[in-house]
Amino acid sequence: MLFKELADKNRSHREFVSGAKIPEELLIEWIANANHSPAAMNLQALKYKIITDTDEVARLLPLTRWAASLEKKLPPENHGPAAFIVMCHDTSIAPLKPIFMIDVGIAAQTIMLSAAEAGFGGCIIGSASEQVLKDTLSLDDNLTPVLVLGLGVPEDEVVLTVAKDGVKYYRDENNVHYVPKRPLDEVIIK
Ligand SMILES: Cc1cc2nc3c(=O)[nH]c(=O)nc-3n(C[C@H](O)[C@H](O)[C@H](O)COP(=O)(O)O)c2cc1C
């Protein structure tokens, strides 16, 4: 797949094929790709908690908020993600947070692109309580959850559009999810 195709395919998905699984080896492969990403001062202060057990995924799901600005409850009942990767900042490696937040984004996108290339997909979730996640997952004191990736086999249709009247994503009556992106002449500084 050309990178342009992969970048376009790599949308945020919030509805998944019921009962579909992601083999743990694949999740580990995607984390290995993220682990080869650039890292501020090459400190590599990110750690990854993989959750694939159905009950554990179900326990985590209500701790995450998906498309809060849409009326429809997402993911719909029984169409949740097959797995979560909870990205954590290891404060014993890098005590100061701000610069490592950039690493988090780079690593998250590397995982999402890896997933999309393999025919999977999901959503980066920032709306999850750090402390609740930490307690629920019984994480060591030095590990602070910073981002959650919900992953599965997508079944929602997501379409890129050129932003004309704002950048808010929306769904039509057929449940097609539209994502307006700003036109290039608006984002390239002349
Ligand atoms: C740092 C970050 C945090 C995000 N947090 C959430 C979230 O909590 N819930 C959610 O449904 N989507 C979340 N998203 C997904 C965005 O809503 C999504 O990227 C945006 O709507 C554009 O859609 P696209 O990813 O298909 O381009 C997040 C994305 C990023 C990069």
The ligand as an SDF file (V2000), in Angstrom:
LIG
                    3D

 31 33  0  0  0  0  0  0  0  0999 V2000
   -4.4030   13.1260   21.1950 C   0  0  0  0  0  0  0  0  0  0  0  0
   -5.7380   12.6600   20.6790 C   0  0  0  0  0  0  0  0  0  0  0  0
   -6.7630   12.3950   21.5790 C   0  0  0  0  0  0  0  0  0  0  0  0
   -7.9900   11.9270   21.1170 C   0  0  0  0  0  0  0  0  0  0  0  0
   -8.9520   11.6030   22.0290 N   0  0  0  0  0  0  0  0  0  0  0  0
  -10.1230   11.1000   21.5840 C   0  0  0  0  0  0  0  0  0  0  0  0
  -11.1100   10.6810   22.5310 C   0  0  0  0  0  0  0  0  0  0  0  0
  -10.9290   10.7830   23.7430 O   0  0  0  0  0  0  0  0  0  0  0  0
  -12.2580   10.1360   22.0540 N   0  0  0  0  0  0  0  0  0  0  0  0
  -12.4830    9.9960   20.7040 C   0  0  0  0  0  0  0  0  0  0  0  0
  -13.5440    9.4800   20.3290 O   0  0  0  0  0  0  0  0  0  0  0  0
  -11.5550   10.3830   19.7790 N   0  0  0  0  0  0  0  0  0  0  0  0
  -10.3970   10.9160   20.1880 C   0  0  0  0  0  0  0  0  0  0  0  0
   -9.4310   11.2820   19.2810 N   0  0  0  0  0  0  0  0  0  0  0  0
   -9.6810   11.0890   17.8500 C   0  0  0  0  0  0  0  0  0  0  0  0
  -10.0280   12.4120   17.1470 C   0  0  0  0  0  0  0  0  0  0  0  0
  -11.3500   12.7690   17.4850 O   0  0  0  0  0  0  0  0  0  0  0  0
   -9.8750   12.1890   15.6300 C   0  0  0  0  0  0  0  0  0  0  0  0
   -8.5070   12.0490   15.3350 O   0  0  0  0  0  0  0  0  0  0  0  0
  -10.4600   13.3580   14.8310 C   0  0  0  0  0  0  0  0  0  0  0  0
  -11.8650   13.3930   14.9730 O   0  0  0  0  0  0  0  0  0  0  0  0
  -10.1330   13.2730   13.3460 C   0  0  0  0  0  0  0  0  0  0  0  0
  -10.5460   12.0450   12.8170 O   0  0  0  0  0  0  0  0  0  0  0  0
   -9.4870   11.1320   12.0700 P   0  0  0  0  0  0  0  0  0  0  0  0
   -8.5840   10.5260   13.1300 O   0  0  0  0  0  0  0  0  0  0  0  0
  -10.2810   10.0950   11.3360 O   0  0  0  0  0  0  0  0  0  0  0  0
   -8.6910   12.0110   11.1500 O   0  0  0  0  0  0  0  0  0  0  0  0
   -8.2080   11.7470   19.7150 C   0  0  0  0  0  0  0  0  0  0  0  0
   -7.1640   12.0120   18.8280 C   0  0  0  0  0  0  0  0  0  0  0  0
   -5.9510   12.4610   19.2830 C   0  0  0  0  0  0  0  0  0  0  0  0
   -4.8350   12.7210   18.2950 C   0  0  0  0  0  0  0  0  0  0  0  0
  1  2  1  0
  2  3  1  0
  2 30  2  0
  3  4  2  0
  4  5  1  0
  4 28  1  0
  5  6  2  0
  6  7  1  0
  6 13  1  0
  7  8  2  0
  7  9  1  0
  9 10  1  0
 10 11  2  0
 10 12  1  0
 12 13  2  0
 13 14  1  0
 14 15  1  0
 14 28  1  0
 15 16  1  0
 16 17  1  0
 16 18  1  0
 18 19  1  0
 18 20  1  0
 20 21  1  0
 20 22  1  0
 22 23  1  0
 23 24  1  0
 24 25  2  0
 24 26  1  0
 24 27  1  0
 28 29  2  0
 29 30  1  0
 30 31  1  0
M  END
$$$$
